[in-house]
Amino acid sequence: MSYARSAIARIAGYVPGEQPQGKPLIKLNTNENPYPPSPKVIAAAREFDFARLRLYPEPSARIVREAAADLYGFTPEHVICGNGSDDLLTIALRTFVDQGGKLAFTTPSYSLYPVLADLQGAACQPVELDSDFNLPANAAELAGDAPLFILARPNAPTGTNTPKAGVRELCRQFPGVVWIDEAYVDFSDDDCLDLAREFPNVVVSRTLSKSYSLAGLRLGLAVANPALIQEMNKVRDSYNVDMLTQVIGAAALRDTDAMRTNASRIVATRAWLAAELTRLGAEILPSAANFLFAKPLRPAADVFADLRVRGFLVRYFNLPRISEYIRITIGHQADMEAFAKAFAECGR
Ligand SMILES: Cc1ncc(COP(=O)(O)O)c(C=O)c1O
């Protein structure tokens, strides 16, 4: 017997990647950035006047919205902030999807999406990506009458970037809201912000967890037509972004040079590792993110376990279409060289 709603009692809930405590593992399992945040961001945190914490934060995270608007070429009215982009995805479900309604999302993709549908008491309308993990041409049709369609671009866990023309077509054809989750966009060559400018039904979400090296801070952003933002603001917890996060997050968005330097180092290491693992017999999907999705010659579950014994924690998903792959977050070049040695011992 459970006291919870039946929709909650019957599900397992989302299982985040492991955060090993005290074990000396090189952590390549949750797509964190191996480099620290920029010195200006650390200085902003140090200069923060903690006496201010007796007050509530500015409810809309105005300084963050202003910094994001300047960076992306929108107005602050086009921006909403969340306690990580996961918070914004929860807000999206509660804003756009009725209990008993439907959520459309591409699959295989971020495993949180179906969990969010479950939590809302909504049904899942998965839209299968094609054999190259790209959006099918009839995606809008496959999504049926769902009011919300979530698509990660670059995709997780595959790292692939579905062609933008297909995403634009989806935005044009789909009658509901199209949510483009751009958590990994700073490691990619292009983005979809222009679609949020062009279409009234398009939301683009971003996070400071990956490229800005601030996963521990919890700050996400979404950009959309102000009419959509206003509706989401009704659902958002009044103080969902704390005062310290606002100060640090705004400093990060105003210092993109450091972020871009780190992102390009990661992209260079990604290319190096992809070539190395290919040489070792693995099949590597083209990645536009800060991780590689690799199909080793040996069974992926075994390689995952053997890498762990050698001190490397990667991610393995025992799920349809992706159970033959491991996902490897790109770390420092030196760590990846050590990783490639371990992979040479157990990956083939
Ligand atoms: C596709 C995708 N979207 C969103 C997130 C969550 O990001 P945040 O840390 O902003 O909640 C992740 C994290 O792994 C992700 O892979």
PDBQT file of the ligand as one rigid body, heavy atoms in Angstrom, charges set to zero:
ROOT
HETATM    1  C1  LIG A 401      19.717  16.315 -22.931  1.00  0.00    +0.000 C 
HETATM    2  C2  LIG A 401      19.836  16.858 -21.540  1.00  0.00    +0.000 A 
HETATM    3  N1  LIG A 401      19.031  17.845 -21.164  1.00  0.00    +0.000 NA
HETATM    4  C3  LIG A 401      19.089  18.375 -19.930  1.00  0.00    +0.000 A 
HETATM    5  C4  LIG A 401      20.006  17.901 -19.010  1.00  0.00    +0.000 A 
HETATM    6  C5  LIG A 401      19.962  18.442 -17.603  1.00  0.00    +0.000 C 
HETATM    7  O1  LIG A 401      20.705  19.546 -17.430  1.00  0.00    +0.000 OA
HETATM    8  P1  LIG A 401      20.641  20.402 -16.102  1.00  0.00    +0.000 P 
HETATM    9  O2  LIG A 401      21.878  20.114 -15.350  1.00  0.00    +0.000 OA
HETATM   10  O3  LIG A 401      20.560  21.814 -16.608  1.00  0.00    +0.000 OA
HETATM   11  O4  LIG A 401      19.393  20.034 -15.342  1.00  0.00    +0.000 OA
HETATM   12  C6  LIG A 401      20.875  16.886 -19.345  1.00  0.00    +0.000 A 
HETATM   13  C7  LIG A 401      21.839  16.381 -18.344  1.00  0.00    +0.000 C 
HETATM   14  O5  LIG A 401      22.502  15.425 -18.452  1.00  0.00    +0.000 OA
HETATM   15  C8  LIG A 401      20.792  16.342 -20.646  1.00  0.00    +0.000 A 
HETATM   16  O6  LIG A 401      21.572  15.327 -21.010  1.00  0.00    +0.000 OA
ENDROOT
TORSDOF 0
